[in-house]
Amino acid sequence: MKARVYVSLKEGIFDPQGSTVQQALSGLGFAGVSRVKAGKYFEIELEPAPSADVRQQLAKMCDQLLANPTIEQYRIELNAD
Amino acid sequence: MKARVYVSLKEGIFDPQGSTVQQALSGLGFAGVSRVKAGKYFEIELEPAPSADVRQQLAKMCDQLLANPTIEQYRIELNAD
């Protein structure tokens, strides 16, 4: 089973990496980029496919290691393959 | 219009961040994590909603700035909102 975890800064938290990318894109001539948010992305392979509480397990991984719950939010996506 | 861009290392490229996260998760007691791939995630807001070639435009952004095409691959997702 494969899980995808997306970690990004919460709304309102200053995102220097995102603004730098936005400025760089404008500098490269890409018009209309009004905002960029930067984040992290993890692809996690679980074997054997764990029990029903897999989403809860992944949320625990995020809270303990993958994200900083104070300033970051996360989104979990589960794939059967 | 909002676009999401996911950048990760190509298959076969050594991913030290991913293996470190995998080991850390095992160390924290999460069993069954067979592999972790780490990557980057960008949320890009485009305003005004650009013309039909928006996907091509985003691919150009990836090739020029967001990803290193030699070792990284990317995936683009478009949202109407």
Backbone of each chain as ProteinMPNN parsed JSONL, in Angstrom:
{"seq_chain_A": "MKARVYVSLKEGIFDPQGSTVQQALSGLGFAGVSRVKAGKYFEIELEPAPSADVRQQLAKMCDQLLANPTIEQYRIELNAD", "coords_chain_A": {"N_chain_A": [[0.843, -1.206, 0.0], [0.458, 2.205, -0.815], [1.117, 5.407, 0.451], [0.537, 8.897, 0.296], [1.865, 11.846, 1.513], [1.333, 15.202, 2.117], [2.87, 18.069, 3.144], [2.455, 21.295, 4.299], [2.883, 24.816, 5.014], [0.812, 26.353, 7.499], [-2.037, 28.494, 6.894], [-1.306, 31.943, 6.864], [1.156, 31.774, 8.019], [4.406, 32.898, 7.519], [6.041, 32.33, 4.464], [8.931, 32.019, 3.316], [10.348, 30.54, 1.358], [8.404, 29.997, -0.546], [7.74, 32.652, -1.381], [10.147, 33.443, -2.488], [10.382, 31.662, -4.649], [8.182, 32.52, -6.096], [8.941, 35.143, -6.822], [11.188, 34.508, -8.333], [10.03, 33.132, -10.456], [8.516, 35.182, -11.649], [10.65, 36.796, -12.38], [11.757, 35.196, -14.331], [10.032, 35.593, -16.341], [7.485, 34.533, -16.279], [4.238, 35.351, -16.302], [1.536, 36.413, -14.157], [1.675, 34.787, -11.916], [0.438, 34.652, -8.906], [0.823, 33.783, -6.352], [2.855, 31.57, -4.443], [3.086, 28.589, -2.708], [5.255, 26.728, -0.77], [6.156, 23.371, -0.017], [6.471, 20.106, 1.569], [6.762, 16.711, 0.463], [5.9, 13.387, 0.781], [6.308, 10.011, -0.121], [5.096, 7.1, 0.98], [5.702, 3.752, 1.458], [3.901, 1.049, 2.591], [4.191, -2.065, 4.076], [3.484, -5.224, 5.327], [0.221, -4.423, 3.935], [-1.32, -2.378, 6.198], [-3.61, -2.505, 9.0], [-7.046, -1.365, 9.464], [-6.746, 1.119, 10.63], [-4.979, 2.724, 9.281], [-4.868, 5.328, 8.333], [-4.964, 6.794, 10.651], [-2.606, 5.958, 11.793], [-0.788, 7.069, 9.988], [-1.315, 9.766, 10.418], [-0.295, 10.0, 12.939], [2.42, 9.562, 12.401], [2.924, 11.901, 11.002], [2.459, 13.863, 12.972], [4.463, 13.244, 14.757], [6.892, 13.216, 13.355], [6.992, 13.956, 10.527], [5.759, 16.435, 10.089], [5.599, 19.74, 11.489], [3.446, 20.344, 13.872], [2.761, 22.783, 14.952], [3.146, 24.882, 13.12], [2.655, 23.777, 10.673], [0.51, 22.131, 8.279], [-1.04, 19.056, 7.194], [-1.793, 16.698, 4.573], [-3.252, 13.652, 3.771], [-3.076, 10.996, 1.502], [-4.373, 7.998, 0.31], [-3.38, 5.159, -1.536], [-4.41, 2.22, -3.187], [-2.653, 0.57, -4.551]], "CA_chain_A": [[0.0, 0.0, 0.0], [1.256, 3.415, -0.91], [0.468, 6.607, 0.977], [1.193, 10.15, -0.038], [1.654, 12.845, 2.553], [1.714, 16.549, 1.697], [3.025, 18.94, 4.304], [2.667, 22.699, 3.904], [2.71, 25.755, 6.116], [-0.556, 26.789, 7.742], [-2.386, 29.833, 6.406], [-0.886, 33.04, 7.732], [2.56, 31.616, 8.408], [5.268, 33.432, 6.469], [6.637, 31.258, 3.677], [9.999, 32.655, 2.526], [10.693, 29.737, 0.178], [7.357, 30.245, -1.524], [7.831, 33.989, -2.008], [11.34, 33.467, -3.338], [10.043, 30.972, -5.901], [7.261, 33.387, -6.846], [9.743, 36.219, -7.421], [12.057, 33.939, -9.366], [9.193, 32.836, -11.634], [8.257, 36.471, -12.306], [11.919, 37.199, -12.986], [11.988, 34.374, -15.522], [9.09, 36.014, -17.374], [6.168, 33.898, -16.167], [3.309, 36.357, -15.8], [0.296, 35.955, -13.536], [1.849, 33.914, -10.751], [0.102, 35.566, -7.828], [1.254, 33.266, -5.049], [3.41, 30.218, -4.433], [3.297, 28.004, -1.389], [6.185, 25.61, -0.88], [5.942, 22.373, 1.016], [7.172, 18.832, 1.449], [5.945, 15.644, -0.101], [6.465, 12.075, 1.112], [5.638, 8.827, -0.627], [5.403, 6.099, 1.991], [5.237, 2.4, 1.124], [3.618, 0.269, 3.797], [4.146, -3.474, 3.737], [2.245, -5.552, 4.628], [-0.83, -3.415, 4.039], [-1.708, -2.411, 7.603], [-5.031, -2.657, 9.33], [-7.985, -0.313, 9.094], [-6.419, 2.413, 11.212], [-3.767, 3.189, 8.611], [-4.904, 6.789, 8.24], [-4.633, 7.259, 11.996], [-1.175, 5.661, 11.92], [-0.07, 8.07, 9.194], [-1.46, 11.057, 11.1], [0.655, 9.937, 14.059], [3.747, 9.775, 11.805], [3.032, 13.331, 10.672], [2.557, 14.643, 14.208], [5.705, 12.95, 15.475], [8.13, 13.364, 12.59], [6.989, 14.552, 9.184], [5.315, 17.83, 10.086], [5.621, 20.488, 12.743], [2.023, 20.665, 14.006], [2.557, 24.178, 15.361], [3.076, 25.796, 11.977], [2.403, 23.078, 9.406], [-0.656, 21.266, 8.127], [-0.725, 17.969, 6.277], [-2.893, 16.04, 3.871], [-2.869, 12.255, 3.546], [-3.787, 10.342, 0.398], [-4.078, 6.564, 0.307], [-3.549, 4.432, -2.792], [-4.485, 0.784, -2.939], [-1.55, -0.169, -5.172]], "C_chain_A": [[0.872, 1.247, 0.0], [0.453, 4.599, -0.354], [1.25, 7.826, 0.538], [0.85, 11.173, 1.026], [2.173, 14.185, 2.048], [1.742, 17.447, 2.914], [3.244, 20.363, 3.801], [2.423, 23.59, 5.116], [1.242, 26.135, 6.266], [-0.774, 28.174, 7.163], [-1.877, 30.881, 7.399], [0.55, 32.948, 8.197], [3.423, 32.081, 7.234], [6.05, 32.309, 5.786], [7.732, 31.841, 2.774], [10.376, 31.871, 1.279], [9.674, 29.971, -0.933], [7.482, 31.613, -2.18], [9.064, 34.103, -2.883], [11.059, 32.809, -4.687], [9.13, 31.855, -6.75], [8.025, 34.507, -7.551], [10.624, 35.69, -8.542], [11.263, 33.634, -10.637], [8.856, 34.119, -12.386], [9.514, 36.939, -13.027], [12.227, 36.435, -14.266], [10.977, 34.682, -16.624], [7.743, 35.316, -17.326], [5.206, 34.896, -15.535], [2.146, 35.694, -15.081], [0.46, 34.975, -12.394], [1.63, 34.772, -9.512], [0.594, 35.078, -6.472], [1.819, 31.871, -5.216], [3.562, 29.781, -2.988], [4.216, 26.802, -1.565], [5.94, 24.629, 0.257], [6.753, 21.117, 0.766], [6.199, 17.746, 1.017], [6.632, 14.316, 0.201], [5.624, 10.974, 0.489], [6.057, 7.69, 0.291], [4.837, 4.755, 1.569], [5.104, 1.587, 2.397], [3.451, -1.185, 3.402], [4.318, -4.296, 5.005], [1.198, -4.463, 4.832], [-1.422, -3.457, 5.444], [-3.229, -2.413, 7.772], [-5.808, -1.374, 9.033], [-7.564, 1.072, 9.591], [-5.187, 3.046, 10.556], [-3.711, 4.716, 8.537], [-4.499, 7.424, 9.583], [-3.134, 7.102, 12.259], [-0.348, 6.726, 11.189], [-0.159, 9.45, 9.84], [-0.484, 11.142, 12.269], [2.082, 10.173, 13.555], [3.968, 11.261, 11.523], [3.253, 14.141, 11.938], [3.908, 14.45, 14.891], [6.965, 13.266, 14.68], [8.005, 14.223, 11.331], [6.608, 16.024, 9.165], [5.541, 18.45, 11.462], [4.204, 21.006, 12.981], [1.76, 22.116, 14.412], [2.359, 25.092, 14.152], [2.716, 25.103, 10.664], [1.12, 22.248, 9.445], [-0.284, 20.144, 7.152], [-1.992, 17.369, 5.69], [-2.405, 14.646, 3.543], [-3.728, 11.673, 2.434], [-3.388, 8.87, 0.404], [-4.327, 5.96, -1.063], [-3.552, 2.944, -2.505], [-3.261, 0.051, -3.481], [-0.271, -0.121, -4.346]], "O_chain_A": [[1.875, 1.334, 0.708], [-0.729, 4.763, -0.655], [2.475, 7.787, 0.423], [-0.313, 11.343, 1.392], [3.316, 14.288, 1.603], [0.749, 17.569, 3.63], [4.12, 20.604, 2.971], [1.834, 23.167, 6.11], [0.515, 26.227, 5.277], [0.173, 28.935, 6.965], [-2.005, 30.72, 8.612], [1.108, 33.919, 8.71], [3.187, 31.692, 6.091], [6.64, 31.453, 6.445], [7.484, 32.124, 1.602], [10.691, 32.465, 0.248], [10.03, 30.121, -2.102], [7.348, 31.731, -3.398], [9.037, 34.783, -3.909], [11.446, 33.328, -5.734], [9.282, 31.929, -7.969], [7.789, 34.788, -8.727], [10.787, 36.34, -9.575], [11.748, 33.844, -11.749], [8.902, 34.149, -13.616], [9.443, 37.423, -14.156], [12.876, 36.957, -15.172], [11.047, 34.11, -17.712], [6.933, 35.484, -18.237], [5.349, 35.245, -14.363], [1.809, 34.544, -15.365], [-0.523, 34.386, -11.945], [2.514, 35.526, -9.107], [0.762, 35.873, -5.547], [1.329, 31.083, -6.024], [4.098, 30.511, -2.155], [3.972, 25.952, -2.422], [5.562, 25.022, 1.36], [7.602, 21.067, -0.124], [4.985, 17.858, 1.188], [7.815, 14.145, -0.092], [4.396, 10.994, 0.559], [7.239, 7.355, 0.371], [3.633, 4.626, 1.347], [6.048, 1.449, 3.174], [2.671, -1.509, 2.507], [5.287, -4.05, 5.724], [1.277, -3.68, 5.779], [-1.976, -4.482, 5.841], [-3.995, -2.333, 6.811], [-5.288, -0.434, 8.433], [-7.981, 2.085, 9.03], [-4.451, 3.801, 11.19], [-2.643, 5.317, 8.662], [-3.799, 8.436, 9.634], [-2.488, 7.966, 12.851], [0.656, 7.215, 11.707], [0.805, 10.215, 9.814], [0.078, 12.2, 12.556], [2.861, 10.886, 14.189], [5.045, 11.804, 11.769], [4.128, 15.006, 11.981], [4.433, 15.367, 15.522], [8.006, 13.556, 15.271], [8.822, 15.115, 11.1], [7.084, 16.778, 8.316], [5.658, 17.745, 12.465], [3.796, 21.992, 12.368], [0.65, 22.617, 14.232], [1.499, 25.972, 14.168], [2.496, 25.77, 9.653], [0.709, 21.741, 10.489], [0.668, 20.271, 6.382], [-3.091, 17.511, 6.226], [-1.275, 14.47, 3.087], [-4.948, 11.835, 2.423], [-2.205, 8.54, 0.492], [-5.36, 6.215, -1.682], [-2.783, 2.464, -1.673], [-2.868, -0.979, -2.934], [0.741, -0.698, -4.743]]}, "seq_chain_B": "MKARVYVSLKEGIFDPQGSTVQQALSGLGFAGVSRVKAGKYFEIELEPAPSADVRQQLAKMCDQLLANPTIEQYRIELNAD", "coords_chain_B": {"N_chain_B": [[-6.961, 30.382, -10.593], [-5.668, 27.331, -9.414], [-2.673, 25.524, -9.177], [-1.02, 22.461, -8.593], [2.15, 21.239, -7.929], [4.227, 18.487, -7.903], [7.34, 17.42, -7.005], [9.738, 14.954, -7.339], [12.469, 12.656, -6.744], [13.869, 10.868, -9.509], [13.272, 7.389, -10.326], [15.64, 5.145, -8.999], [17.534, 7.001, -8.361], [19.553, 7.903, -5.678], [18.141, 8.553, -2.531], [18.735, 10.207, 0.07], [17.357, 11.702, 2.039], [14.842, 10.517, 2.096], [15.526, 7.867, 2.94], [16.533, 8.411, 5.463], [14.248, 9.399, 6.768], [12.713, 7.089, 6.675], [14.177, 5.321, 8.321], [14.015, 6.766, 10.707], [11.283, 6.647, 11.217], [10.962, 3.887, 11.647], [12.54, 3.708, 13.909], [10.95, 5.119, 15.671], [9.033, 3.321, 16.166], [7.131, 2.669, 14.275], [5.919, 0.123, 12.447], [6.512, -1.758, 9.433], [7.032, 0.122, 7.459], [8.206, 0.222, 4.434], [9.5, 1.736, 2.549], [10.456, 5.1, 1.888], [9.923, 7.966, 0.013], [11.171, 11.15, -0.508], [10.12, 14.456, -1.317], [9.377, 17.55, -3.09], [6.839, 20.085, -2.905], [4.667, 22.225, -4.488], [2.337, 24.858, -4.379], [0.7, 26.663, -6.664], [-0.649, 29.724, -7.432], [-2.443, 31.042, -10.054], [-3.193, 33.97, -11.731], [-4.597, 36.314, -13.854], [-6.651, 33.453, -14.681], [-4.834, 31.532, -16.807], [-4.343, 30.977, -20.375], [-5.163, 28.202, -22.596], [-2.833, 26.725, -22.674], [-1.834, 26.195, -20.17], [-0.844, 23.999, -18.778], [1.407, 23.382, -20.198], [2.859, 25.69, -19.757], [3.302, 25.444, -17.012], [4.889, 23.163, -17.004], [7.129, 24.189, -18.188], [7.936, 25.985, -16.194], [8.683, 24.123, -14.267], [10.827, 22.825, -15.542], [12.608, 24.914, -15.77], [12.956, 26.002, -13.204], [11.673, 24.793, -10.87], [12.237, 22.056, -10.721], [14.963, 19.749, -11.053], [15.699, 18.595, -14.027], [17.452, 16.57, -14.683], [17.727, 14.737, -12.568], [15.292, 14.711, -11.338], [11.715, 14.155, -11.309], [8.439, 15.353, -12.222], [5.028, 16.081, -11.328], [1.995, 17.394, -12.388], [-0.894, 19.004, -11.23], [-4.072, 20.274, -11.881], [-6.376, 22.595, -10.58], [-9.645, 23.883, -10.718], [-10.56, 25.83, -8.987]], "CA_chain_B": [[-6.69, 28.96, -10.828], [-4.62, 26.813, -8.547], [-1.979, 24.348, -9.687], [-0.165, 21.784, -7.621], [3.277, 20.6, -8.589], [4.942, 17.562, -7.033], [8.654, 17.112, -7.555], [10.426, 13.901, -6.575], [13.619, 12.096, -7.44], [13.568, 9.785, -10.441], [13.573, 6.033, -9.859], [17.037, 4.746, -9.116], [18.41, 8.027, -7.801], [19.661, 7.736, -4.226], [17.324, 9.534, -1.829], [19.157, 10.152, 1.474], [16.321, 12.237, 2.936], [13.837, 9.468, 2.222], [15.967, 6.739, 3.782], [16.632, 8.884, 6.846], [12.894, 9.434, 7.317], [12.281, 5.699, 6.868], [14.843, 4.813, 9.522], [13.486, 7.471, 11.872], [9.941, 6.106, 11.492], [11.169, 2.579, 12.277], [13.046, 3.989, 15.254], [9.839, 5.6, 16.5], [8.14, 2.203, 16.433], [6.156, 2.408, 13.203], [6.35, -1.078, 11.741], [5.981, -1.986, 8.088], [7.355, 1.172, 6.504], [9.254, -0.418, 3.637], [10.239, 2.7, 1.742], [9.962, 6.48, 1.897], [10.515, 8.874, -0.97], [10.919, 12.533, -0.114], [10.078, 15.354, -2.463], [8.917, 18.916, -2.875], [5.445, 20.291, -3.247], [4.402, 23.652, -4.691], [0.98, 25.257, -4.714], [0.902, 27.868, -7.447], [-1.887, 30.415, -7.797], [-2.292, 31.769, -11.318], [-4.246, 34.955, -11.856], [-5.869, 35.681, -14.204], [-6.546, 32.075, -15.167], [-4.184, 31.674, -18.113], [-4.944, 30.349, -21.546], [-5.268, 26.747, -22.647], [-1.54, 26.056, -22.584], [-1.357, 26.382, -18.801], [-0.06, 22.83, -18.374], [2.705, 23.544, -20.873], [3.5, 26.785, -19.025], [3.764, 24.898, -15.731], [5.995, 22.246, -17.298], [8.277, 25.065, -18.436], [8.375, 26.447, -14.862], [9.373, 22.998, -13.619], [12.105, 22.577, -16.211], [13.526, 26.039, -15.596], [13.208, 26.423, -11.825], [11.18, 24.008, -9.742], [12.828, 20.713, -10.664], [16.198, 19.487, -11.79], [15.23, 17.545, -14.948], [18.414, 15.474, -14.77], [17.504, 13.707, -11.545], [13.966, 14.797, -10.728], [10.516, 14.089, -12.135], [7.378, 16.149, -11.607], [3.643, 15.771, -11.658], [1.236, 18.645, -12.318], [-2.333, 18.826, -11.013], [-4.751, 21.561, -12.042], [-7.679, 22.754, -9.927], [-10.371, 25.016, -11.289], [-10.83, 26.881, -7.99]], "C_chain_B": [[-5.508, 28.495, -9.985], [-3.991, 25.58, -9.184], [-1.127, 23.762, -8.578], [0.924, 21.056, -8.374], [4.022, 19.746, -7.563], [6.248, 17.185, -7.69], [9.283, 16.024, -6.698], [11.583, 13.365, -7.403], [13.176, 10.982, -8.381], [13.908, 8.441, -9.812], [15.067, 5.761, -10.015], [18.017, 5.779, -8.586], [18.389, 7.897, -6.278], [18.97, 8.897, -3.508], [17.671, 9.505, -0.336], [18.098, 10.678, 2.436], [15.236, 11.187, 3.178], [14.285, 8.336, 3.117], [16.117, 7.163, 5.234], [15.261, 8.908, 7.508], [12.407, 8.016, 7.591], [12.881, 5.103, 8.142], [14.284, 5.464, 10.782], [12.105, 6.933, 12.247], [10.042, 4.733, 12.151], [11.626, 2.775, 13.721], [11.957, 4.454, 16.206], [8.813, 4.505, 16.761], [7.074, 1.962, 15.385], [6.649, 1.23, 12.379], [5.815, -1.07, 10.317], [6.222, -0.861, 7.108], [8.521, 0.677, 5.652], [10.069, 0.584, 2.825], [9.615, 4.079, 1.88], [10.692, 7.256, 0.813], [10.177, 10.29, -0.55], [10.929, 13.421, -1.35], [9.604, 16.734, -2.072], [7.516, 19.079, -3.436], [5.216, 21.795, -3.381], [2.93, 23.861, -5.033], [1.103, 26.597, -5.405], [-0.442, 28.47, -7.819], [-1.645, 31.269, -9.018], [-3.482, 32.698, -11.494], [-3.839, 36.005, -12.881], [-5.633, 34.281, -14.756], [-5.996, 32.101, -16.592], [-4.857, 30.83, -19.188], [-4.794, 28.824, -21.515], [-3.931, 26.036, -22.428], [-0.944, 26.128, -21.178], [-0.479, 25.215, -18.341], [1.355, 22.91, -18.968], [3.544, 24.609, -20.16], [4.1, 26.261, -17.707], [4.937, 23.936, -15.933], [7.28, 23.035, -17.531], [8.84, 25.592, -17.108], [9.172, 25.363, -14.154], [10.754, 22.809, -14.221], [13.11, 23.678, -15.906], [13.866, 26.331, -14.14], [12.864, 25.385, -10.765], [11.841, 22.641, -9.61], [14.162, 20.697, -11.397], [15.914, 18.32, -12.737], [16.2, 16.371, -15.075], [18.088, 14.359, -13.78], [16.092, 13.713, -10.969], [12.845, 14.686, -11.766], [9.437, 14.933, -11.463], [6.019, 15.728, -12.126], [2.859, 17.057, -11.451], [-0.246, 18.329, -12.179], [-3.002, 20.186, -11.122], [-6.101, 21.547, -11.335], [-8.37, 23.981, -10.506], [-10.504, 26.162, -10.284], [-9.643, 27.817, -7.788]], "O_chain_B": [[-4.492, 29.181, -9.868], [-4.696, 24.697, -9.672], [-0.587, 24.481, -7.737], [0.656, 20.342, -9.34], [4.396, 20.225, -6.493], [6.26, 16.684, -8.814], [9.354, 16.153, -5.476], [11.66, 13.595, -8.61], [12.233, 10.247, -8.091], [14.72, 8.358, -8.89], [15.673, 6.103, -11.03], [19.193, 5.478, -8.382], [17.322, 7.793, -5.672], [19.186, 10.064, -3.833], [16.979, 8.85, 0.442], [17.955, 10.152, 3.539], [14.775, 10.994, 4.303], [13.52, 7.881, 3.967], [15.86, 6.372, 6.141], [15.113, 8.495, 8.658], [11.767, 7.761, 8.611], [12.186, 4.466, 8.934], [14.1, 4.8, 11.802], [11.786, 6.779, 13.426], [9.309, 4.437, 13.094], [11.157, 2.094, 14.633], [12.033, 4.211, 17.41], [7.84, 4.718, 17.485], [6.194, 1.126, 15.588], [7.669, 1.322, 11.695], [4.79, -0.451, 10.032], [5.663, -0.883, 6.012], [9.674, 0.706, 6.083], [11.209, 0.302, 2.457], [8.395, 4.212, 1.977], [11.918, 7.209, 0.71], [9.019, 10.596, -0.265], [11.658, 13.163, -2.308], [9.449, 17.051, -0.893], [7.073, 18.33, -4.306], [5.545, 22.553, -2.468], [2.356, 23.147, -5.856], [1.56, 27.567, -4.802], [-1.275, 27.814, -8.444], [-0.755, 32.12, -9.028], [-4.635, 32.272, -11.417], [-2.745, 36.553, -12.743], [-4.545, 33.968, -15.238], [-6.64, 32.644, -17.49], [-5.801, 30.083, -18.932], [-4.35, 28.25, -20.522], [-3.908, 24.869, -22.037], [0.275, 26.124, -21.004], [0.496, 25.405, -17.614], [2.345, 22.557, -18.327], [4.753, 24.461, -19.983], [5.231, 26.584, -17.344], [5.866, 23.904, -15.126], [8.367, 22.617, -17.132], [10.055, 25.641, -16.915], [10.195, 25.634, -13.524], [11.737, 22.651, -13.498], [14.31, 23.424, -15.795], [14.945, 26.851, -13.855], [13.662, 25.124, -9.865], [11.987, 22.127, -8.501], [14.433, 21.54, -12.252], [15.889, 17.169, -12.298], [15.811, 15.294, -15.527], [18.165, 13.178, -14.119], [15.731, 12.822, -10.199], [13.003, 15.066, -12.926], [9.515, 15.199, -10.264], [5.879, 15.121, -13.188], [3.042, 17.738, -10.441], [-0.788, 17.498, -12.908], [-2.542, 21.152, -10.513], [-6.874, 20.6, -11.476], [-7.728, 25.002, -10.753], [-10.555, 27.328, -10.675], [-9.72, 28.746, -6.984]]}, "name": "protein", "num_of_chains": 2, "seq": "MKARVYVSLKEGIFDPQGSTVQQALSGLGFAGVSRVKAGKYFEIELEPAPSADVRQQLAKMCDQLLANPTIEQYRIELNADMKARVYVSLKEGIFDPQGSTVQQALSGLGFAGVSRVKAGKYFEIELEPAPSADVRQQLAKMCDQLLANPTIEQYRIELNAD"}
